[in-house]
Amino acid sequence: MTVEQMNVIISAATLVVLLTAAVAALVQLRHIRASNDLSTFSEAFELWYSPAVQEGITFIHRELPTKMEDPAFRRGLETAGPVDRVQHPEVNVLDFFDNTAIYLVMGNMREDMIMQAAGQAACSLWQTLSPAIAIMRRQRGPQLYASFEYLVWRAQLWHERYPNGYTPKGFKRLPNPDTWLSVDKTPPA
């Protein structure tokens, strides 16, 4: 075997080793990214179940519409400084969604993870919280909760794309009869 042939064989073997290492590195990076996504997702939704956020959710559904009628309550939102979170627990929910949206904006979490778990809730809460955000933006400017707004915009696009929810290809929905519909729609006696 000539020196040139030996060099070609060594070069080919080196190329195979390098390509194998590159493929292994890509697989490793994919696993690291998935692990980071899962960790970020877990941290975000651990915060979702925190007392401050859950109290804010309860407040939004039970009290916020009535409270928004009160000028003193609205004045508490229109400040350049911090909003009193005891009087305004809805701010904890706004901060949760804004911070979660930052993960999306910065590319730290896959969009499908956020949309599957919180897209519908984000859209619904945006509708309810939008008047409060508008009041807070009077003093703080349009950048306040812009990440949350972006999240809702992306969620709306997601729901247009998957109006019946995202499901993997080949998924067939199971029968789900609403056995109580006729009873629940009957007026009470």
C-alpha positions, 0 to 999 in steps of 0.5 A: 500500500502506498503512502498516498493510499494510506493517507486517503484511508486515514483521512476517510477514517478521520472524517467518519470519526468527526461526522460521528462526533458531530451527530453525537453532539447534535443529539446531546444538544437536543437532549440538553435543550429538552431538559432545559425546556422541561426544567423551565416549564416546571419552574414556571408552573410551580409558580402558577400554583403559588398562593399569590398567583392562585389568590390573584386568579380567584380575585380576578374571577370573583371580585375584579369586575366589581372592583374596577367600578371603584375610582379609588381602586382604579387610582391604585393602578395608575401609579408610576411606582409599585402597585399595592399587591394586597389591594391588587392581587391581579398584578401577581397574575399579570407578572406571572404571564409576563415573566412566562412570556419572556421565556417565549420571547427569549427562546428559552422555552418552546412555544408549543409547551406554553400554548398547550398549558396556558394559551387559552388561559392567557387569552381569557385573562387578557380579556379580563385584565386588559382594562387594568393594564390600560390604566397602568400603562397611563403612567408606565407606558406601552411596554408594561406587560408587552411580553404578556401581550405578545404571548396572547397574540401568539396564543391567538395564532395558535388557536386559529391554527388548532381550533380544537386543540393541538393533537398529534397526527393520527389521534382520534378523539374518544366519545365524550357524550354530554349526558347532563346537557338536557338536564342542565338546560331545563329551567328549574321548577 
